[in-house]
Amino acid sequence: MALARAERLTFAYPEARAPALRDVSLELEPGEVVAVLGPSGSGKSTLLRAFAGLVPHFHGGRFEGRVEVAGRDTRSVRPAELAGTVASVFQDPEEQIVLSLVIREIAFGLENVGTAPEEILSRAHEALAAVGSEHLADRAVAELSGGELQRVCLASAVALRPKLLLLDEPTSQLDPGSADAFIEHVAGLGIAVLVSDHRPRRILEHADRVVFLERGRVVLDTAVPAAKTWLGENRPAWLGAATNGRATVQAERVCRLDSVQFAYRAGLPVVDGVDLELHRGEIVVLVGANGTGKTTIAKLAAGLLTPDSGTADLRGRAGMLLQDPTRYSIRERADEEVAVGVHGDRARARKALGTLGLGGMEGRHPRDLSSGERERLALASVLVIDPDLLVLDEPTRGVDPQRKAELAQLLHAGSERRATLVVTHDEDFARAVADRSVLLGQETILV
Amino acid sequence: MRPAPAVALLAALAAAALLAHHLASVGVVALVLFAVCLRAPKERRRFYLIGTLVSAGALFVLTPFIETIGSHPIWTGPIVPVLGQLDVTHEELISAGINALRLASVGLAFAAYALLLDHDGLLQAVRFARPAALATRLMPTLERDAAGFVEALRGRGVELTGVRGRAVLLSPLLASALERGLNLAEAMEARGYGSTRRTSLPRPRWRAVDSAAVVLAAAIVTAGALWL
């Protein structure tokens, strides 16, 4: 008997012009790992929310059809009552953290579902250990990196011992090693998992089945081998692994970090003795495990931070895209937002929006865009200033493979005019854009 | 010390400042709270201290022109429509000083609460106050959001300067807080918040220092009401 099923589910958010899901039918067996793939805005997150009961309870909207989880109709059961049977990890870990200490954060869900008080702490520690984060137990969540937060969110879900785990882009902020461990762990839990990801290669290794959504409809629902064949023939970008393969000509040096040290707190340097040179014409990718200081180095290169010791020499203008695209919503129209960096020049802003595939969205409020569109709006806001040094921190979060391929092309197209530094955990994207990779270890940079 | 007795102490100091009538007494309370706030990290406390001191300073400057008490004028100015004759008396200055120090004390007590206390522990102790306590965490969150907006603008080559420059952040900060609130509410519901099955993490034991803090808090309020 199926653990969960959606029958002819059609759902439209309030005031939406078109349904987010159309006539979706799907069954999940106990212990089955199902990958949900599809472009940005195809309805993946909505489908996950439907199985958590959040659609329609939390969001409202028009709901047709039926969704059942463990024999309970989600229309007649509140999401809070489904918690424990179902656990969710959403896209942005920063927006699902409730408490300020990690161990209490994990305990929060356990308290809500009525776990015996004497078991709460042991189960919280067990869940943290299961995701390789036992050392974070007594840390303040405000001090954690994005990747660490993502693991804390997973631990919070795993601690509930759910029958169905819903994961929305769960590895977007994890380094490859941690992402491998994360997915391996999830697949080994023996529970049903519905996981959506824009970096599908890793998920496909562990999934039993693939569901591919487009414009709210299921266009593919089959076992992984057949799905790979279909993707290869119909959506090759989803299988990734394109390589750069271009010859680069290095011109003058644009940025140089020399023996740079930086600490957010006295005595605890995040980067120590780092050397890095960036030249016009090259795209350098900075990779390394979570918490090794990649973002800090990127900010030092862009001049957003000043080194405590050593020198950071920047020739020309730097532009940096930060990890969080919600920071690019100062204005109420997309074109005005992009124009902020060019003294309100809306013509340039519109051109930049068009280049990023956002033509026609000039008048939309930045907060009304989907997560992938917001990411591209943020990138347009930085690219429009035409910097000598372009620094991108995790530019592919929430971006589907087709858009990633377009972004790689875009970076290549303009690369001769600038030096480009990309911080990313996305191996496929790194391979597609990098002229040179810099691996950041625990204490040193290896070039 | 558990967070609840610590909150009682901070509340008692703020209450004592509001109840006390002598400039020196209110000044001492404000100084104690200021010293407590200095234990917070420099970067975080700056925002709270500047906000509190500017508000208290503004109150001190404006009060003598609005109040009309006392018979010992220090300065007599022109007659202004609506406000009448502007003057500053010795009694008005004392009153302005007390009111400014009271405001500073309340602000500093809140700053100490926001900067130094274990909010999770407090939530656990006062379960019904969870939404209110979550709301008090809004300030640090707004602080982080504001820093994020400023950093994103710097990454585009835009530097915000002055109060007017930073005023452009007000609307996005509000929108950001609302959006974050909705997302958090959704995540909380998905994690069972509001279900009828709820249990609780065992609380740490009540110790002598906690009892002492509660007694001291009561004594401070009593002293503020009767003798200070």
Contacts between the chains, C-beta under 8 A, distances in Angstrom:
chain1	res1	chain2	res2	distance
A	52	B	190	5.3
A	54	B	186	6.0
A	54	B	189	6.9
A	54	B	190	6.0
A	57	B	189	7.7
A	58	B	185	7.7
A	58	B	186	5.2
A	58	B	189	6.0
A	78	B	189	7.7
A	78	B	194	7.5
A	78	B	195	7.7
A	79	B	189	4.8
A	79	B	190	5.6
A	80	B	189	5.4
A	80	B	192	5.0
A	80	B	193	6.1
A	80	B	194	4.6
A	80	B	195	4.2
A	81	B	192	7.9
A	81	B	195	5.6
A	81	B	196	8.0
A	83	B	189	7.9
A	83	B	190	6.3
A	83	B	191	5.6
A	83	B	192	3.2
A	83	B	195	6.5
A	84	B	192	6.2
A	86	B	190	7.9
A	87	B	190	7.8
A	87	B	191	7.6
A	88	B	187	7.7
A	88	B	190	4.7
A	88	B	191	7.9
A	90	B	183	7.6
A	90	B	186	7.8
A	90	B	187	6.2
A	90	B	190	7.9
A	92	B	183	7.2
A	95	B	180	5.9
A	95	B	183	3.9
A	95	B	184	6.1
A	95	B	187	6.7
A	96	B	183	7.1
A	96	B	184	7.0
A	96	B	187	3.5
A	96	B	191	8.0
A	98	B	134	7.5
A	98	B	184	6.8
A	98	B	187	7.3
A	98	B	188	5.9
A	98	B	191	7.7
A	98	B	193	7.9
A	99	B	119	7.7
A	99	B	120	4.5
A	99	B	123	7.1
A	100	B	118	7.8
A	100	B	119	5.6
A	100	B	120	5.4
A	100	B	137	7.4
A	101	B	118	7.5
A	101	B	120	5.2
A	104	B	120	4.3
A	104	B	124	7.7
A	104	B	201	7.1
A	107	B	201	4.9
A	108	B	191	6.5
A	108	B	193	7.9
A	109	B	191	4.2
A	109	B	192	6.0
A	110	B	199	8.0
A	111	B	198	6.0
A	111	B	199	5.6
A	111	B	200	5.6
A	111	B	201	6.1
A	112	B	191	5.8
A	112	B	192	3.2
A	112	B	193	5.4
A	112	B	194	7.9
A	112	B	195	5.6
A	112	B	197	7.5
A	112	B	198	5.8
A	113	B	192	4.7
A	113	B	195	6.7
A	113	B	197	6.0
A	114	B	195	7.4
A	114	B	197	3.1
A	114	B	198	6.2
A	114	B	199	5.2
A	115	B	199	5.9
A	116	B	199	6.7
A	117	B	199	5.3
A	117	B	200	6.0
A	117	B	201	6.5
A	117	B	202	5.1
A	118	B	202	7.0
A	120	B	199	7.3
A	120	B	201	5.0
A	120	B	202	7.7
A	121	B	201	6.8
A	121	B	202	7.7
A	142	B	140	7.5
A	142	B	144	7.7
A	156	B	191	6.9
A	160	B	191	7.9
A	160	B	192	7.9
A	302	B	155	6.3
A	304	B	151	6.0
A	304	B	154	5.6
A	304	B	155	6.2
A	317	B	157	6.1
A	318	B	155	7.9
A	318	B	157	7.9
A	319	B	155	6.2
A	319	B	156	6.1
A	319	B	157	6.6
A	320	B	155	3.6
A	321	B	155	6.8
A	322	B	148	7.2
A	322	B	151	6.4
A	322	B	152	5.2
A	322	B	155	6.0
A	324	B	148	6.3
A	324	B	152	7.9
A	326	B	176	6.5
A	326	B	179	7.4
A	327	B	148	4.8
A	327	B	149	5.6
A	327	B	151	7.3
A	327	B	152	3.7
A	328	B	152	5.9
A	329	B	172	5.6
A	329	B	175	7.0
A	329	B	176	7.5
A	330	B	149	6.5
A	330	B	153	7.2
A	330	B	168	6.3
A	330	B	169	7.3
A	330	B	172	5.1
A	332	B	171	8.0
A	340	B	153	7.1
A	340	B	156	6.4
A	340	B	158	6.0
A	341	B	156	3.6
A	341	B	157	5.7
A	341	B	158	5.9
A	367	B	175	6.2
A	367	B	179	6.5
A	378	B	152	7.8
A	381	B	156	5.8
A	382	B	155	6.4
A	382	B	156	5.8
A	385	B	156	5.8
A	385	B	157	5.4
A	387	B	157	7.6
A	391	B	155	7.6
